[in-house]
Amino acid sequence: MERIRLTRWDVVDHLQTEEDMAAYLEAALEENDPAFVAVALGDIARAKGLAEIARETGIGRKKLQDALSPEGKPEFATVLKVIHALGLRLRATSSHA
């Protein structure tokens, strides 16, 4: 019987450009799941450097990590600070287009 070799997959390894990060956040927003959006922001922050994002937002690293976890429920102000620190922005478009 052939053995199957497994490796750990981490989305952070695939978030190498700002375009990758923006596309990932956009996909998360389309899922309409606040927890997934928070996790996606956490993944992007880890890809850019969580300590740097914490410093730029003025939010402690541990507090930021907790807020952007699957169990976290970040305030909208925190989400906006993180998005700004990541160099991303939100846009509104009609869902009826």
Protein Blocks (a to p, Z undefined) as FASTA:
>chain_A
ZZdddddddfklmmmbfklmmmmmmmmmmnopaklmmmmmmmmmmmnopklmmmmnopaf
klmmmmmpmkbccdfklmmmmmmmnopacddddfkZZ
